[in-house]
Amino acid sequence: MSVREEAHRLLDALPEDRLPEAVELLRQWAAVERGERPRRQFRTTAVFDGEPDLGERAKEIMREAWSDKDRRSA
């Protein structure tokens, strides 16, 4: 069995709900082979419920967390 035949067999064996992922992966690989730059697809799986300025306060939050740790371990 050739690699191409095995690939066809594996695609046929995939459940229907997994086919879109496999096809997208194959499209990306084919685009790279043709010299095209693959498009990135960003998917969000969760909603962030943190403070709006969480990114701006990241250093301050880490300082607070480290100072709390130092007090607890002393």
Secondary structure by P-SEA (a helix, b strand, c coil): ccaaaaaaaaaaaccccaaaaaaaaaaaaaaaaacbbbbbbbbbccccccccccccaaaaaaaaaaaaaaaaac
